[in-house]
Amino acid sequence: MSRGVKVKVWGDYALFCRPEMKVERCSYDVMTPSAARGILEAIYWHPGMRWIVDRIYVKKPIRFTSVRRNEVKSKISASNVLPVYNGSPKRLYLSSKAEIVQRASLLLRDVEYVIEAHFELTDKANASDNPGKFKDIVMRRLRRGECFHNPYMGCREFPARFSLCEDEEISTAYSEEEEHDLGFMLYDLDYSNLPDIQPMFFRAVMRHGVIDLRDCEVVR
């Protein structure tokens, strides 16, 4: 049985943050592979399987918009909570007047993608786990619109809608454009060493509106 699946996702806004932009948030031109994996895991996740994104189809033209939002520049840390929990008279709060700052964000608007992906079994799969079982569950959840939590386009404030894509041929907004180099993009995070999680990048090239990730070179 094929382990592949195609999922159409769309939303009003998206923000796939560039890590090099520290204060003002700026989105990549298209969805990152890690964001695509996050959407798939929101629909169905199991310790016995791992999602691998194969292609990302860009269904609508890339459009940016700029907004200004109020953000909190700090947060209450666990080290401050523990003494208060143990009875310290120290007050635990954030002053909104002092902590809220206004920052600009460069977002994508009116986005739509098709994520083509497959899954592999992991060493945490038990004797009853098999590809057919997982594929049936995933297809059923996609047809019913079920998810563990609402998937989002890079940031939680930009929810994503999704549905099963059963089209054999997928048209894109850039079918006539042979090649578009998008530069280096975040691929995913390497969790093999939890105390030292490392980002991984790849050279994103969009051909006819499709980013093919099957043979891309990943650098750390």
Beta strands, then each sheet from edge to edge (+ up, - down):
strand 1: 4-14
strand 2: 25-26
strand 3: 49-58
strand 4: 64-72
strand 5: 100-121
strand 6: 161-164
strand 7: 180-190
strand 8: 198-207
strand 9: 210-212
strand 10: 218-219
sheet 1: 2+ 5+ 1- 6+
sheet 2: 2+ 5+ 3- 9+ 8- 7+
sheet 3: 2+ 5+ 4-
sheet 4: 2+ 5+ 3- 9+ 8- 10+
end
